[in-house]
Amino acid sequence: MDCFKAMDTEKKRILAIIPARWASSRFPGKPLAKIRGKEMILWVAKRVETSNLFDRVVIATDSRQIYVVAKAEGYTAIMTSEDCSCGTERCKEVLTILEESGEKYDVVVNVQGDEPLISRTQLQQVLLPMREDKTQIATLCKVIEDEQTLLSPDNVKVVMNHNGEAIYFSRSVVPYNRETTLEYGIAKGYYYKHLGLYAYRAQVLKEIVDLYPSELEKIECLEQLRWIENRYIIKVGITTDDSVGVDSPQDLQKVEEILNRQI
């Protein structure tokens, strides 16, 4: 048995949920976009399921089309409300549905449905802090190595304390160093890109969805700031595996090129 599995999941039941909504302002129907002839959501589901780290893997969607494609390939899919405003709410709805049917889980992992290159290493790393019962939420980040990534508001930056807990997330350059150049800060490893992979204690997931949106969250359009403002602790692991999300049709070619190199 996998050493991680042997040490951790004999005590904790772990659920992986892949939210996949049809509507997208930049890329409608994105989960069903084809990558090497196969729908993107199926690439994500396969990587999560074959990691052998989870007791159950569920695709959560508000689209009948996505539901049908997932079921046809043998994956578990659950229809969720169109009223869910984010993947976190969709995860809570699935957890509630499963609990009402008698299934109980200790930890829920939220895997974005537009991350077809998600790695087993990343999934392991986000789960590691959940071994400690005091961990409420866990996520990942990666050292930023170029100025373009640092300056782009599409790449969320995270600042941590000495315990590896998130202090703040921002679309701006943080921390801002008055004394040095960006190039110097990048070389020194001052900046971290947040990767949108989360693990939650099941009870915590239910709680954070019910919180009112905070002012910082509204300003930055980042829901994790709501959790910090309400004193939830987010443990941040550092990974060397980058995240390659699909935000536009052009990104599909980038993913295909990476997959071709991996063969």
FIPATOR-315244 format. One record per residue (C-alpha): residue in three letters; z, y, x. Coordinates in steps of 0.02 Angstrom, whole numbers, padded with zeros to 5 digits, always signed. Each point is the difference from the previous one (the first is absolute). Layout:
<sites>
ALAZYX/...
</sites>
This chain:
<sites>
MET+00000+00000+00000/ASP-00034+00178+00056/CYS+00155+00063+00094/PHE+00007+00160-00103/LYS-00014-00098-00162/ALA+00135-00121+00056/MET+00124+00136+00044/ASP-00027+00118-00144/THR-00072-00067-00160/GLU+00116-00149-00022/LYS+00124+00133-00059/LYS-00115+00130-00076/ARG-00141-00020-00125/ILE-00143+00116+00045/LEU-00135+00063-00116/ALA-00160+00084+00061/ILE-00090+00114-00123/ILE-00173+00073+00028/PRO-00027+00148-00119/ALA-00185+00022-00041/ARG-00052+00135-00123/TRP-00177+00033-00056/ALA+00005+00190-00009/SER-00020+00098+00161/SER-00061+00179+00014/ARG-00090-00035+00163/PHE-00050-00182-00025/PRO+00005-00070-00179/GLY+00009-00189-00008/LYS+00050-00009+00183/PRO+00091-00169-00008/LEU-00163-00086-00049/ALA-00104+00081+00137/LYS-00086-00136+00101/ILE+00040-00034+00182/ARG-00114-00132+00074/GLY-00040-00056-00177/LYS+00180-00019-00059/GLU+00103+00122-00103/MET+00124+00101+00103/ILE+00151-00050-00105/LEU-00036-00182+00044/TRP+00003+00039+00187/VAL+00172+00079-00022/ALA+00066-00142-00108/LYS-00061-00133+00122/ARG+00085+00083+00149/VAL+00164+00019-00093/GLU-00001-00176-00073/THR-00051-00088+00162/SER+00140+00089+00094/ASN+00118-00130-00079/LEU+00139+00130-00005/PHE+00019+00016-00188/ASP+00063-00105-00143/ARG-00129+00078-00116/VAL-00149+00118+00019/VAL-00056+00101-00152/ILE-00146+00118-00027/ALA+00057+00137-00120/THR-00139+00091-00089/ASP-00044+00106-00151/SER-00180-00062+00004/ARG-00063-00151-00095/GLN-00144-00014+00124/ILE+00116-00010+00150/TYR+00111-00122-00094/VAL-00148-00116-00037/VAL-00062+00002+00180/ALA+00173-00039+00069/LYS+00032-00142-00123/ALA-00172-00076+00032/GLU+00046-00018+00184/GLY+00166-00083-00041/TYR+00115+00148+00031/THR+00144+00049-00112/ALA-00040+00162-00091/ILE+00102+00098-00126/MET-00063+00138-00112/THR+00105+00158+00011/SER+00003+00162-00098/GLU-00132+00135+00025/ASP+00145+00123-00007/CYS+00064-00050+00173/SER-00021+00153+00111/CYS+00016-00091+00166/GLY+00009-00170+00082/THR+00190+00005+00004/GLU+00008+00011-00189/ARG-00125-00142-00014/CYS+00110-00106+00115/LYS+00153+00033-00106/GLU-00094-00050-00158/VAL-00054-00166+00077/LEU+00176-00035+00062/THR+00067+00032-00175/ILE-00129-00115-00079/LEU+00041-00140+00121/GLU+00188+00021-00021/GLU-00017-00007-00189/SER-00090-00167+00022/GLY+00146-00067+00102/GLU-00060+00033+00178/LYS+00119+00090+00117/TYR-00041+00085+00165/ASP+00106+00085+00132/VAL-00136+00098+00090/VAL-00164+00074-00059/VAL-00141+00048+00119/ASN-00128+00128-00057/VAL-00168-00034+00086/GLN-00135+00129-00033/GLY-00155-00072-00080/ASP-00115+00100+00113/GLU+00063-00077+00163/PRO-00118-00148+00028/LEU+00051-00013+00183/ILE+00187-00014-00030/SER+00070-00114+00134/ARG+00132-00136-00005/THR+00090+00092+00140/GLN+00017+00156-00108/LEU+00066-00102-00146/GLN+00128-00083+00115/GLN+00053+00166+00073/VAL+00031+00084-00167/LEU+00106-00149-00054/LEU+00109-00007+00155/PRO+00120+00140-00052/MET+00025-00086-00168/ARG+00100-00137+00088/GLU+00143+00126+00000/ASP+00073+00019-00174/LYS+00034+00185+00030/THR-00187+00038+00016/GLN-00062+00078-00161/ILE-00182+00039+00042/ALA-00107-00041+00151/THR-00169+00064+00057/LEU-00106+00013+00158/CYS-00072+00132+00115/LYS-00111+00006+00154/VAL-00004+00118+00148/ILE-00138+00130-00020/GLU-00120-00003+00147/ASP-00130+00131-00044/GLU-00004+00179-00063/GLN-00117-00036-00146/THR+00124-00123-00076/LEU+00144+00120+00031/LEU-00082+00149-00083/SER-00072-00089-00152/PRO+00104+00027-00159/ASP-00062-00171-00058/ASN+00107-00078+00136/VAL+00183+00016-00047/LYS+00120+00032+00143/VAL+00180-00062+00006/VAL+00152+00059+00098/MET+00145-00121+00029/ASN+00179+00011+00060/HIS+00074-00103+00142/ASN+00034-00144-00121/GLY-00184-00014-00046/GLU+00028+00075-00172/ALA-00123+00123-00075/ILE+00057+00182-00002/TYR-00161+00075-00067/PHE-00181-00039-00041/SER-00136+00133+00006/ARG-00187+00028-00003/SER+00027+00134+00132/VAL+00035-00021+00185/VAL+00183-00048+00017/PRO+00098+00023+00105/TYR-00070+00169+00050/ASN+00031+00032+00185/ARG-00001+00184+00046/GLU+00001-00031+00187/THR-00144-00121+00026/THR-00179-00035-00054/LEU-00052-00132-00125/GLU-00083-00096+00142/TYR+00166-00006+00094/GLY+00092-00057-00157/ILE-00127-00138-00032/ALA+00012-00059+00180/LYS+00190-00006-00014/GLY-00006-00095-00165/TYR+00086+00132-00106/TYR-00101-00031-00157/TYR-00004-00148-00119/LYS-00125-00043-00137/HIS+00076-00077-00155/LEU-00078-00161-00064/GLY+00012-00021-00189/LEU+00079-00172-00001/TYR+00172-00014-00081/ALA+00136-00129-00025/TYR+00136+00037-00128/ARG+00159-00084-00051/ALA-00042-00052-00180/GLN+00139+00103-00079/VAL-00047+00152+00104/LEU-00180-00011-00060/LYS+00061+00013-00179/GLU+00109+00150+00042/ILE-00124+00106+00097/VAL-00133-00010-00135/ASP+00123+00075-00124/LEU+00038+00151+00110/TYR-00070+00170-00049/PRO-00138+00068+00115/SER+00076+00115+00132/GLU-00060+00170+00059/LEU-00045-00063+00174/GLU-00096-00144-00078/LYS-00099+00122-00107/ILE-00039+00112+00149/GLU-00058-00139+00117/CYS-00062-00122-00135/LEU+00104-00137+00083/GLU+00114-00103-00113/GLN+00106-00065+00145/LEU+00075+00175+00017/ARG+00078-00026-00172/TRP+00091-00151+00068/ILE+00064+00091+00154/GLU+00058+00149-00104/ASN+00099-00123-00106/ARG+00080-00074+00156/TYR-00090-00165+00006/ILE-00018-00064+00178/ILE-00176-00044+00057/LYS-00003-00109+00156/VAL-00158+00029+00103/GLY-00070-00133+00116/ILE-00124+00044+00137/THR-00157-00106+00007/THR-00147-00002+00120/ASP-00117-00064-00137/ASP-00091+00145-00079/SER-00036+00015-00186/VAL-00182+00015-00053/GLY-00003+00050-00182/VAL-00154+00023-00108/ASP-00004+00172-00079/SER-00188+00021-00019/PRO-00159-00107-00004/GLN-00030+00052+00181/ASP+00160-00087+00053/LEU-00070-00168-00057/GLN-00121-00003+00146/LYS+00141+00036+00121/VAL+00098-00148-00068/GLU-00152-00114+00010/GLU-00027+00047+00183/ILE+00180-00044+00040/LEU-00013-00166-00092/ASN-00161-00042+00094/ARG+00090+00030+00166/GLN+00141-00117-00053/ILE-00117-00147-00026/
</sites>
